[in-house]
Amino acid sequence: MAFVSSTPLPTFNTAAPSALDFSSLNALKRGVQAGQQAPADQQREVARQFEAMFIQMMLKQARKSEMPALFDSQATRMAQSLSDEQSALALANPGLGLASALMAQMRGQSGSQAADPLANAPEASRSRLPGLQSRIGSGQQVVADSIDSLIDLLASRRLGDKVSSAIRGAPDHIRAFVDQMSAAAQAASTRSGVPAKLILSQAALESGWGQREILRPDGTTTHNLFGIKAGSNWHGEVVNVMTTEFENGVPRKVEQPFRAYKSYADSFTDYVNLIGNSQRYSEVATAPSAEDAARRIQNAGYATDPSYADKLISIMGYFQTR
């Protein structure tokens, strides 16, 4: 059965957050880390978000049925997608039973991790919470990790759809770069507070849309998408390459040490750690717009190119205008 825009929709509480609301999830996670809510309430909200996402995916699958041409337009599909998200949130309360099962699982996990809250947490989750291990109780850590997992699942479906539609007609290598990196950029955005399109634009600028990546001597990629240099606090692999630096606005070629990673995912994680944990970039995440965030990144000294912010803004504009 095809779903069309004329299908009556349930009445929603407009004060409720969207089923796919990253800002609400991040606010929830901050509350978990600060211990601002009872763990049971936190677990219930995470479980409800999971169930809402599951229902929304079912609705999306149902819409894959053949749709009459009269209703098949970009505007209709967008409206249906927004409707599905809100429908999923409404149906998740009181729910289909999935949220209750998830809560039972989280409670079981929290009870088994009392000795070491991070003992069984994934390495990636531990690295995302530096300095917090001693402040988060076992139940809270389970919820925080669950929120991270939910954000990862949601992020993989968000930015790619938006940007891919914006760059139709772009060269193949640009479209391929966006398709490959957009989900990771969105996930990095949820953790750093930096707009996803700015993160993707930085990766594009620093790597030449993946065509001018920093290479090892054997010609393999370092996966360093953001041109992050290897200072004294870096204990991983280092690759020395010639690069352009600006002194008093004048470009010159110099050899610099750069970090090398095992994967692009590691590159995004390191970017999040750099921007999110450094006082130097503390004002970037609070910028009122992506364009202002780009200027704050330049003002903080991310790059010596005096036109760095303008170049980032130009790339972001490219996404928006095509």
Summary of the structure (lengths in Angstrom):
residues: 322
radius of gyration: 21.9
end to end distance: 34.9
largest distance: 65.8
contacts: 934
relative contact order: 0.09
helix: 55%
strand: 7%
